[in-house]
C-alpha cells in the first residue's frame, strides 16, 4: 500500500533545516527501480511553500506527513502526523548525503535515505501524477441530506477487501432480520475493494466480485436500504485500487446511474499530488461532480482529520468528515479517539457532522462495558453510527447494544448539537448533550481500570431545579433528582442518563 501526504512543517532551527530540505530516497533503490516503480520507493521531500516548509513522506507501509522538523547539528527529529492526534516522532542522523531515520527506542534497523542524482530527480518529477485543475474554494449550499447523523453499515472494519456481491446481499438481509434496518441502519456502504478497471472510454467498472452494481443497488432499495460506495481523489485508493483521479465527473455519473446514495471520498494517494492546504477544493470538485450527476448522495470526507477539516468540510459539500485516523477494535484506540472530540463540537450540526470513524461493536475484542461506552460516547458526540461487524452472524448482545432505542434517540436528536465534556477528574469524565424538549443526556464515564463512584453537581451539568431521569442502559426511570447526580460505574464503563426538568411545585 502506498500512501503519501503533505502539510505545513513547523521548523525549529530554520538555518539548519535547509540541510534537510530537498528530496531523499531509499538507499537500497537504484535508478532502474526508481524509473520503473517510483511509487514503491521511500521518498522524503521537504521544500518551501505556503510561507513555511512543507513536507511529504512516502513510505509504502506508513501514512505520514512531517508536521515538525527539528535539527540540532547532525541530529534531526521529524514528527510524522498519521492523522489528527496521531503523531509519531522519528529520530534521524544526517551526514553529507545520508539520512538515517528510526523510531525512538525501536530495535528495527533505521531506514537509510540518500540524495537522488539529478537524473533520478527528473525521473521522479516526470512520473509524479500532475495536479489537476481544481475549483476556486467557495461554500456549496447544503444538499439537504443527513439532517441527523447517517446510520448504516460499512464493510471495512470487519471484511476489509474480502467483499463481494453475495456478502453485501447477505448483510442486507441480516440488517432487516436483526431489526437493525428498522432501528435506522439503512446505508450499506461498500468500502475499498470493489473497484475494477477503466475501459477505453474511461468508465470505471467494478471488479469481477461485483458483476452487477445496479442490480445490487436495486436489491438494497427494494429492501428499504441505501447503497454507499467508496473512491479516492488520487490515482489509487488506500488499498491500491483504481481511484477517481482525472475521472471525477465520469465516476460521479457512473455512481448516479448505479443508484448510489452515499460516497466516501478517501484522500490516500491524492497526497502524492496535492498539499494538505489544497484539500478543500479537491473535495469541492467531487461534491460539485455529484451535484452535476443529479442523484442526491451523502458526501463523506475522509482525510483523517487533517488540515482542520471541520472548518471547511461543510463548505466543500461534506455531510460528514473524519476527525481521526482509523479506529480499531481496541479499548485504547476507541477511547483515545472518542474522548478527543470535545473541542470539535461547535463545528457539527444538522447536515454536517464530525465523524470519529465507524463502530467496532460486535467485533469481539472489547468487553460489553467497553462497547456500551463506545455507543454512548458516539451518541453523545452526534457521530454517524456506521456498524462495522459481520451482521450475518451478530451475537444477540451486539444487536441489543446497536439497537437500543434511547441511545439511538440521543444520537439522532433533532437539535443536532453534539455533547461536551463538563467534568474531568483523572480517568472520570462527565459529558452532557442538550436534547430537544429541554432534556439533557448525561454520561458518566469511567476510563479507569477500577470501579469508581462518579458525581456531578447540577451546576456542573448546567441543570436548574429538579429533574426526572431515565437510566438508558438499565432501561429504568430513577427517582426525581435534585442538586447532583452520583453513580457507581464499572471499569471502562458508563452510566448514561436522560434528565428532564420537572415543574417546581
Ligand atoms: C483508509 C480509511 C479507512 C478505509 C481504508 C480503505 O485507511 O481511513 O476508513 O476506508 O482506507 O483502504
Boltz pocket constraint, residues with backbone or C-beta under 6 A from the ligand:
constraints:
  - pocket:
      binder: B
      contacts: [[A, 156], [A, 191], [A, 192], [A, 237], [A, 238], [A, 239], [A, 266], [A, 302], [A, 325], [A, 326]]
      max_distance: 6.0
